[in-house]
Amino acid sequence: YNPETGIITFNSLPEKYFNNKESMNRRNSKVAGKPAFNTIDGNGYRVGELFRINLKAHIVAYVISYNQFPQSQLAFKDYDRANTRLENIIIKSSDQYRHKTM
């Protein structure tokens, strides 16, 4: 994860995550170093799959950056759910960011 750009890339995974070395080599040569969590869902969030679990990119970015899951909901300073730069991801307070005024 690059906090300045918000881009998450796939890392090479070690053999312990695979049934055999061939599977590891096939996966790593296919996706390692390429962008991850690049799909935009119907609600505007960047999403992806990790170990067959669907996740939102901003949560993954938070966990990578702070080594813990957020204790509260996350929000976006600029209201752009696809903007996963670390400076744009904030902890949502109870009354903050309920509705964007236009």
Backbone hydrogen bonds, N-H to C=O, Kabsch-Sander energy under -0.5 kcal/mol:
donor,donor_aa,acceptor,acceptor_aa,energy
2,N,7,I,-2.5
5,T,2,N,-0.6
6,G,2,N,-3.1
7,I,2,N,-0.6
8,I,36,A,-0.6
10,F,34,K,-2.7
17,Y,14,P,-1.8
18,F,15,E,-2.3
24,M,20,N,-1.8
25,N,21,K,-2.8
26,R,22,E,-2.5
27,R,23,S,-2.5
28,N,24,M,-2.9
29,S,25,N,-2.3
30,K,26,R,-1.3
31,V,27,R,-2.4
32,A,28,N,-1.5
33,G,10,F,-3.5
34,K,31,V,-2.5
36,A,8,I,-3.6
39,T,47,V,-1.3
41,D,39,T,-0.6
41,D,45,Y,-2.8
44,G,41,D,-2.0
46,R,81,R,-0.9
47,V,39,T,-2.9
48,G,55,L,-2.2
50,L,53,I,-2.3
53,I,50,L,-1.1
55,L,48,G,-3.1
57,A,46,R,-3.1
59,I,56,K,-0.7
60,V,56,K,-1.9
61,A,57,A,-2.9
62,Y,58,H,-1.8
63,V,59,I,-2.5
64,I,60,V,-2.7
65,S,61,A,-2.2
66,Y,62,Y,-2.7
67,N,63,V,-1.9
75,A,90,I,-2.9
77,K,88,N,-2.4
79,Y,76,F,-1.5
81,R,79,Y,-0.9
83,N,80,D,-1.6
84,T,82,A,-1.2
86,L,3,P,-1.5
87,E,3,P,-0.5
88,N,85,R,-1.9
89,I,85,R,-0.8
89,I,86,L,-1.0
90,I,75,A,-2.5
90,I,88,N,-0.6
92,K,73,Q,-3.2
98,R,95,D,-0.7
101,T,99,H,-0.6
